Each structure stands twice: as C-alpha cells, then as structure tokens.
C-alpha cells in the first residue's frame, strides 16, 4: 500500500490561472497514464480542461461547491455540486464551465482512459465492506481514519491522504465505524484485459 499526502505533492498551476492541481497518483506512468487521481484547488471561475477519450469523476472535498455548465448544442445542462453530494461522472471531453458558489474549493478527480478500462468513485460508508474485482484500488481520506484491508494490520491514515494499491483485486476493504459517511472516497480502476464479462 502506498500513501501519498496532498500537501507533499507540488501544485501545478492551470493554464487559465484559475487554480492548481496536485497529481497524487498515475498508473502505469505519469506520462502515459490509464488512470489518474488528483486534487485540485479552484480559486476562480473558468472552464475545465478537455480530456477526450477519458471518463471523469469529480467531487467537492472542501468549500461551498461549484456549478458546472455542460454545453449540448444550444442547450445547457447545469450541475450544482456541494461537499455532501455524490461524485459526478462525466465525459472528459465535455470540459464544462465552472462557477464557484461561494469562494474557493478543493476537489477530488479520478480520470480513466476509456479504451483502457473502467473506473469508479464512490463515497465510503463506515463499517460497510468494499469488495471490487478491480486491481487498482484506492482510498482518499479528507479526515483521519483507519483502513482495514483483508488480513493486513490496520492502517491509520491522516487527513488529506491517498492510500493506493495497484494489485488489490477482490480484497475486502473497510473503514471501521458505527456507520455514516466519513469524508472519504473509494476509487477503483479495472484494466480492460482483466474485466469480467
């Protein structure tokens, strides 16, 4: 299991100056990735970058949230996302416009190359085991918590940490607790050659 803390990853400014991105993890490499996990700090309104051929998941970690505007011909589809909303999945080529609801936000992104496999992001439910056939699996924690992975010793994660394992297919992962939704998210990527029919 590899641990990556957000504040130890150097921020890269956006080309439009609207924020910065910290690339926490990319597989199999940073230059030719099939899956990429990053945290963005958005400081002002502006469009997202386009990623053709990529499925993208986006969730608000901190702040009041954003309004995303997707253009479909002459019509617009608007999505309002706050810190308590489920992750939004969308086509990375869409490059929606982004408006801040009330100040800067910090956001979690999962991007998966569609031709290479399938990705997934979902909110953690404390005490509920998470099983997946995906080989690439991760947990992002925005608050301190503990991860139980099969028979391994419990792993304590500080806030703003990503725990990632590139070969964790069919393992059972759990965040212990009495229930509820901690500020944490499961992420997964199943490469094309390993997907079950």
C-alpha positions, 0 to 999 in steps of 0.5 A: 500500500502506498500513501501519498499526502496532498500537501507533499505533492507540488501544485501545478498551476492551470493554464487559465490561472484559475487554480492548481492541481496536485497529481497524487497518483498515475498508473502505469506512468505519469506520462502515459497514464490509464488512470489518474487521481488528483486534487485540485484547488479552484480559486476562480471561475473558468472552464475545465480542461478537455480530456477526450477519450477519458471518463471523469469523476469529480467531487467537492472535498472542501468549500461551498461547491461549484456549478458546472455548465455542460454545453449540448448544442444550444442547450445547457445542462447545469450541475450544482455540486456541494461537499455532501453530494455524490461524485459526478461522472462525466465525459472528459471531453465535455470540459464544462464551465465552472462557477464557484458558489461561494469562494474557493474549493478543493476537489477530488478527480479520478480520470480513466482512459476509456479504451483502457478500462473502467473506473469508479468513485464512490463515497465510503460508508463506515463499517460497510465492506468494499469488495471490487474485482478491480486491481487498482484500488484506492482510498482518499481520506479528507479526515483521519481514519483507519483502513482495514484491508483483508488480513493486513494490520490496520492502517491509520491514515491522516487527513488529506491522504491517498492510500493506493494499491495497484494489485488489490483485486477482490480484497475486502476493504473497510473503514471501521465505524458505527456507520455514516459517511466519513469524508472519504472516497473509494476509487477503483480502476479495472484494466480492460484485459482483466474485466469480467464479462 
